[in-house]
């Protein structure tokens, strides 16, 4: 399951939005019906996880926490406490709770961004969703510049 691309959309006055058809098709093909939405931990956006991805993420988090450690319990509690289960109606719409709209500073103009195994929802005016082009290329070069894959491509004589 790979969600890719960005799609601009609008919420209605009640805070409902249509999940883009391309993303609904991916969910349908994967047999995913249940979705989880939460505020991102690091960025001012919302994140929608298919239930299977959410479950794996929780399992991973729990494997790093000690349930007999007070701080670990607090981290886990905070992570899972403010979560919404999303139910799509027959038209593919879902409700974004008002508190989430406030947390992510979303009015009516939104942008869905496919992030591989999840979908982010941003205020369409937010410039912080992406690095500037120069920063992006430099950061990507730093991350991938010394990877084996890059070296393999450089020595591939079939290109």
C-alpha positions in Angstrom: 0.0 0.0 0.0 1.6 3.2 -1.2 0.0 6.6 -1.0 1.8 9.0 -3.2 1.3 12.6 -4.5 -0.5 15.7 -3.2 -4.1 16.7 -3.8 -5.7 20.0 -3.0 -9.2 19.9 -1.6 -11.7 21.7 0.6 -13.6 21.0 3.8 -17.3 22.0 4.0 -18.6 24.2 6.8 -19.1 21.1 9.1 -15.4 20.1 8.7 -16.1 17.2 6.3 -13.7 16.4 3.5 -13.7 13.9 0.6 -10.8 11.4 0.8 -9.3 11.6 -2.7 -10.5 8.9 -5.0 -6.9 7.7 -5.7 -6.3 7.1 -2.0 -9.8 5.4 -1.6 -8.9 3.1 -4.4 -5.6 2.1 -2.8 -7.5 1.4 0.5 -10.1 -0.6 -1.3 -7.6 -2.7 -3.2 -5.8 -3.4 0.1 -9.0 -4.4 1.9 -8.6 -1.6 4.4 -11.8 -0.2 5.8 -10.8 1.2 9.1 -8.8 4.4 9.3 -7.2 6.2 12.3 -6.5 9.9 12.4 -4.3 11.8 14.8 -2.4 15.1 15.0 1.2 14.6 13.9 3.8 14.5 16.7 6.3 16.8 14.9 4.4 18.9 12.3 1.2 21.0 12.3 -0.7 18.5 10.2 -3.1 15.6 10.7 -2.2 12.0 9.7 -4.5 9.2 8.5 -3.3 5.7 9.0 -4.9 2.5 7.7 -5.7 0.3 10.7 -3.1 -2.3 9.8 -0.3 0.4 9.6 -1.5 2.0 12.9 -1.5 -1.4 14.6 2.1 -2.1 13.5 3.2 1.4 14.6 1.6 0.8 18.1 3.3 -2.6 18.3 6.6 -1.0 17.5 6.2 1.8 20.0 5.2 -0.6 22.7 8.2 -2.8 22.0 10.4 0.2 22.9 8.5 1.1 26.1 8.5 -0.5 29.6 4.9 -0.7 30.9 6.4 -0.6 34.4 8.1 2.8 33.8 6.0 5.8 34.7 7.4 8.1 31.9 7.0 5.3 29.3 3.3 4.9 30.4 2.8 8.6 30.0 4.3 8.7 26.5 2.1 5.8 25.4 -1.0 7.4 26.9 -0.3 10.7 25.3 0.3 9.0 21.9 -2.9 7.0 21.8 -5.3 9.2 23.8 -6.2 11.8 21.1 -7.0 9.5 18.2 -10.1 9.4 16.0 -11.5 6.4 14.1 -12.5 7.6 10.6 -15.6 6.3 9.0 -16.1 7.2 5.3 -19.7 7.7 4.2 -21.0 6.3 0.9 -19.5 9.2 -1.0 -16.0 8.9 0.6 -16.4 11.8 3.0 -15.3 11.9 6.6 -15.5 14.4 9.4 -12.4 16.2 10.7 -13.2 17.1 14.4 -13.1 20.8 15.2 -10.3 20.4 17.7 -8.2 18.7 14.9 -8.9 21.6 12.6 -7.7 24.0 15.2 -4.6 21.9 16.1 -3.5 21.8 12.4 -4.6 25.4 11.7 -6.8 24.2 8.9 -9.6 26.3 7.5 -11.3 25.1 4.3 -8.4 24.8 2.0 -6.5 21.6 2.6 -3.9 19.5 0.9 -3.7 15.7 1.2 -0.1 14.4 0.9 0.5 10.7 0.3 3.4 9.7 2.6 3.8 6.1 1.5 1.9 4.1 4.2 -0.1 7.1 5.5 -1.8 10.3 4.4 -1.1 13.7 5.8 -3.7 16.6 5.8 -2.2 20.1 5.8 -3.5 23.6 5.7 -3.0 24.4 2.0 -1.3 27.7 2.8 1.3 26.1 5.1 4.7 26.5 3.6 6.3 24.2 6.2 5.2 20.9 4.6 8.3 20.9 2.2 11.9 22.0 2.3 12.9 24.6 -0.2 14.3 23.0 -3.4 18.0 23.7 -2.5 17.6 22.3 1.0 15.8 19.3 -0.4 18.5 18.4 -2.9 21.3 18.9 -0.4 19.6 16.8 2.3 18.7 14.0 -0.1 22.3 14.0 -1.3 23.6 13.8 2.3 21.2 10.9 3.1 21.6 8.9 -0.1 25.0 10.1 -1.4 26.9 7.3 0.3 24.3 4.5 0.0 25.1 1.3 -1.7 22.1 1.7 -4.1 23.6 5.0 -5.4 27.0 3.3 -5.9 25.3 0.4 -7.7 23.6 2.8 -10.1 26.8 4.6 -10.8 28.6 1.4 -11.8 25.7 0.0 -13.8 26.9 -0.2 -17.4 23.6 -1.2 -18.8 22.2 2.3 -18.6 
